[in-house]
Amino acid sequence: MKSPVNEPPNWALPILAPSLLAADFTKLTEAVAQIDSSGAEWTHLDIMDGSFVPEISFGAKMVADLRPLTRSFFDAHLMIIHPENMIERFARSGADSITFHLEAAVHAHRIICAVKDLGKKAGISIVPSTPVPALKEILPFVDQVLVMTVNPGYGGQKLIPQCLEKIRELARIREEKNYSFLISADGGINSSTASSVREAGVDVLVAGEAFFKAADKTAMAALLKGR
């Protein structure tokens, strides 16, 4: 597999990735500016098709329209069936990383290869009911593993504490095997839960409502990252 063309900077961990799903869709220009000014490093783009998950969010055109407005690292989280059909579209829209669900893919390794051949980082995600061992054959090849800490499809849910053990398990495997993937967590991350997620060993914190509902987004970003 080809290496990504553009390597991202060496961010200090943990990384914060505010989810645009929680933003006011009539003020997305303002939302990406708030992400930039807060000190958050990534922008999380929840792509939902109404089939793999109950809701529909937005598509590649919105990603392309937002791309010139920010230098933020765009992680497109494809919560869709047949993700292989949309890889090229989101790569060309300006996503820096494309994360898809193991549960939605038959040929996950082939999709990872396709993402990397397009010069993008490749991520794999699992829902709360999928165990970490299901990822065994894929872990040597991915740049990111996204652990859903809620059942995907809606914002504002409470974090499922048992999912933190998946983060610990992934951290152990990474150390034992000398892998280099980042561990991300998405769902229910806020000022009350962020510390336990960080302690479990997460590298990337995805936060939606906790970030966009905060009056002081810079302070909230620092709090979520534990700085």
C-alpha positions in Angstrom: 0.0 0.0 0.0 1.2 3.5 -0.8 2.0 5.9 2.0 -0.1 9.0 2.4 1.1 11.9 0.3 0.7 14.5 3.0 1.7 13.5 6.5 -0.1 15.4 9.2 1.9 17.2 11.8 3.0 15.6 15.1 0.2 16.8 17.3 0.5 16.6 21.1 -1.8 13.9 22.4 -4.6 13.7 23.1 -6.1 15.3 19.9 -9.6 16.9 20.1 -11.9 16.4 17.1 -15.2 18.4 17.5 -18.0 16.8 15.6 -19.8 19.1 13.1 -22.9 16.9 13.6 -23.6 19.0 16.8 -23.1 22.3 15.1 -25.8 24.6 13.8 -26.0 23.7 10.2 -27.0 27.2 9.3 -23.7 28.5 10.7 -21.1 26.0 9.6 -18.7 28.7 8.5 -18.7 30.0 12.1 -18.5 26.4 13.4 -15.2 25.6 11.6 -13.8 29.0 12.7 -14.6 28.1 16.3 -12.8 24.8 15.9 -9.7 26.5 14.5 -9.6 29.2 17.2 -10.3 26.8 20.1 -7.1 24.8 19.7 -8.8 21.7 18.5 -6.7 19.9 15.9 -9.2 17.9 13.9 -12.7 18.2 12.6 -14.9 15.1 12.8 -17.3 14.7 9.9 -20.1 12.2 10.6 -21.5 10.9 7.3 -24.8 9.1 8.0 -26.9 7.4 5.3 -30.1 6.6 7.1 -29.4 2.9 6.6 -26.3 1.8 8.5 -27.5 4.3 11.2 -31.1 5.8 11.6 -30.3 9.4 10.6 -29.0 11.2 7.5 -26.4 14.0 7.9 -24.5 15.4 5.0 -22.4 14.4 2.0 -19.2 15.1 0.1 -20.3 18.4 -1.3 -20.5 19.9 2.2 -17.1 18.6 3.0 -15.8 20.2 -0.2 -17.5 23.5 0.5 -15.9 23.6 4.0 -12.4 22.5 3.0 -11.2 26.0 1.8 -12.4 27.6 5.1 -10.0 25.8 7.5 -6.6 24.1 7.8 -8.1 21.6 10.3 -7.5 17.9 9.7 -10.7 16.5 8.3 -11.7 12.9 9.4 -14.7 11.7 7.5 -16.4 9.0 9.5 -18.5 7.0 7.1 -21.4 5.5 8.9 -22.8 4.1 5.7 -23.4 0.8 4.0 -21.0 0.0 1.0 -18.4 2.5 2.1 -16.2 1.3 -0.8 -18.5 3.2 -3.2 -17.9 6.6 -1.5 -14.1 6.5 -0.7 -13.0 8.4 -3.8 -15.7 11.0 -3.5 -14.8 11.9 0.0 -11.1 11.8 -0.7 -11.6 14.3 -3.6 -13.8 16.5 -1.4 -10.8 17.2 0.9 -11.0 14.6 3.7 -7.6 13.9 5.2 -8.6 10.7 6.8 -11.5 8.3 5.9 -12.8 6.1 8.6 -15.4 3.3 7.8 -17.1 0.7 9.8 -15.9 -2.9 10.0 -19.6 -3.9 10.3 -20.4 -2.3 7.0 -17.6 -3.9 5.0 -16.9 -7.3 3.6 -13.5 -6.6 2.1 -12.1 -4.2 4.8 -8.5 -4.7 3.8 -9.3 -3.8 0.1 -11.0 -0.6 1.3 -8.0 0.4 3.4 -5.7 -0.1 0.4 -8.0 2.1 -1.7 -8.0 4.9 0.9 -4.2 4.8 1.1 -3.8 4.7 -2.7 -5.7 8.0 -2.7 -3.2 9.5 -0.4 -5.4 9.5 2.7 -5.2 8.1 6.2 -7.3 5.0 6.7 -9.4 4.4 9.8 -11.6 1.6 10.9 -14.5 1.9 13.4 -16.5 -0.5 15.6 -19.8 -0.2 17.3 -20.3 -1.1 21.0 -21.4 -4.7 20.2 -18.3 -5.5 18.1 -15.3 -6.9 20.0 -11.7 -5.8 19.5 -10.6 -9.3 18.3 -12.7 -8.8 15.2 -10.1 -6.2 14.2 -7.1 -8.5 14.5 -6.2 -9.0 10.8 -6.7 -5.3 10.1 -4.7 -3.6 12.8 -1.3 -3.7 11.1 -2.7 -1.7 8.2 -4.8 1.1 9.7 -3.9 4.6 10.8 -6.7 4.9 13.3 -9.2 2.8 15.2 -12.4 4.6 16.2 -14.2 3.0 19.1 -17.8 4.0 19.3 -18.6 4.6 22.9 -22.3 5.0 22.1 -24.5 3.3 19.5 -24.0 5.4 16.4 -26.7 7.5 14.8 -27.6 10.2 17.3 -25.7 12.9 19.2 -26.2 13.6 22.9 -26.1 10.0 24.1 -24.4 8.8 27.3 -21.1 7.1 27.1 -21.2 3.3 27.6 -18.5 2.7 30.3 -17.8 -0.9 29.2 -16.5 0.5 25.9 -13.5 1.9 27.7 -12.1 -1.6 28.1 -11.9 -1.7 24.3 -9.6 1.3 24.4 -7.4 -0.4 27.0 -7.3 -3.6 25.0 -6.3 -1.7 21.8 -3.6 0.1 23.7 -2.2 -3.2 25.0 -2.2 -4.7 21.5 -0.5 -1.7 20.0 2.3 -1.8 22.5 2.7 -5.6 22.2 2.8 -5.6 18.4 4.5 -2.2 17.9 1.7 -0.9 15.8 1.3 2.8 15.1 -2.5 3.4 14.8 -4.2 6.1 16.8 -7.0 5.2 19.1 -10.1 7.4 18.9 -13.3 7.4 21.0 -16.6 8.9 19.8 -19.8 9.2 21.9 -20.8 10.8 25.2 -17.4 12.6 25.7 -17.8 15.6 27.8 -16.4 17.4 30.9 -17.5 14.6 33.1 -16.3 11.6 31.1 -13.2 12.9 29.2 -10.8 12.1 32.0 -11.8 8.4 32.2 -11.5 8.2 28.4 -8.0 9.7 28.5 -7.0 7.4 31.3 -8.1 4.4 29.2 -5.4 5.4 26.7 -7.3 7.3 23.9 -5.4 9.5 21.5 -8.3 11.3 19.8 -11.4 12.5 21.6 -14.4 13.2 19.4 -16.8 15.6 21.1 -20.0 17.1 19.7 -22.5 18.8 22.0 -19.9 19.3 24.8 -17.9 21.4 22.5 -20.5 23.3 20.5 -22.7 24.1 23.5 -19.8 25.5 25.5 -19.8 29.2 26.0 -16.0 29.2 26.0 -14.9 26.7 23.4 -11.2 27.3 24.0 -11.6 26.5 27.7 -13.7 23.5 26.9 -11.1 22.2 24.4 -8.4 22.5 27.0 -10.6 20.8 29.6 -11.4 17.8 27.4 -7.8 17.4 26.5 -6.8 17.6 30.2 -4.5 20.6 29.7 
